[in-house]
Amino acid sequence: MEIFFNAPNLILWAIPAFVLLLIAEAVFSAIDQRELYETRDTAASLAMGLGNVVMNLAGKALALAVFWVLYRWTGFFKDELSPLVWWSWPLLFVADDFAYYWFHRISHGCRFFWASHVVHHSSEHYNFSTALRQTWTGTVTGTFAFWLWLPILGFHPIAVLTMQSISLIYQFFIHTETVRQLPRPVEWLFNTPSHHRVHHGSDVDYLDTNHGGILIVWDRLFGTFTPERQHPTYGLVTPLETYHPVRIAFHEWADLARDVRAAPDWRSRLGYLFGPPGWSHDGSRLTTKQYRAGLEAEQAGAAGSAPRPEPDEVR
């Protein structure tokens, strides 16, 4: 078991590969005149990535401490799920990916968690540097709670953190425009560049879809899957229009605090904190559900205004 106390930080080990691939994609972009990269945007993403590494030192320590307490005092199947048992790893892979799906989905549906996650969606470009545009406030605001059930079951805390790192490393590679479509069985089972481009789209029909980490099957099972139909418009519904790392990191927290202070009652305050992004007590803003309902009504109206075909034109 001691090997797991000294497990390497896989993310740090992967950084050289991240940098090399980022440079290769940027060179390809310049040669092919794709304009995948913009200097200020890339610099902001790199700054967010570095800040994430620093801020997560405390966050990961907190998460690991909580995992250890739960593992030691509960860990119902710790002997059966020992990291030294090979089949515990496939089980942990599926369990971790399931936990990630719900963390990711709720991060889009609850403004408190969105205030951290919005950082990752703030770029209007989609490339390997976008994968590094990560929050500075995620772990310290309790996002690790979505994984608490794993040490309670008996998965070793270090094994849980290792699987989380594997998932994040995989997700780096799907932040690219240079890979269009993979073979159909791969596209059906796994989260791919095509599926994740949809997730980063601010188009109304793309909002809050494709939340998977490594697997896309959870989205298919729970009704949040959308295929890539048209090229996405990247970024936020309301563009952030800044490259300043501090502003990127904390703008939504500042907006959330302002809304809570201005709320007329406690019900409204709770709505701003835990309701979906875009919720407002006076209806002055729109949630994804409301945006989509408006789009559907608009499409239905357009279809209803189309001229009716003559009987002999009906097919």
Salt bridges, closest charged atoms under 4 A:
ASP32 OD2 - ARG34 NH1 3.70
GLU38 OE2 - ARG40 NE 3.17
ASP41 OD1 - ARG133 NH2 3.03
GLU177 OE1 - ARG180 NH1 3.34
GLU177 OE2 - HIS231 NE2 3.10
GLU187 OE1 - HIS195 NE2 3.19
ASP208 OD1 - HIS108 ND1 3.13
GLU228 OE2 - ARG180 NH2 3.85
GLU228 OE2 - ARG197 NE 2.88
GLU252 OE2 - ARG111 NE 2.73
ASP255 OD1 - ARG258 NH1 2.97
ASP259 OD2 - ARG111 NH1 2.72
ASP259 OD2 - ARG285 NH1 3.06
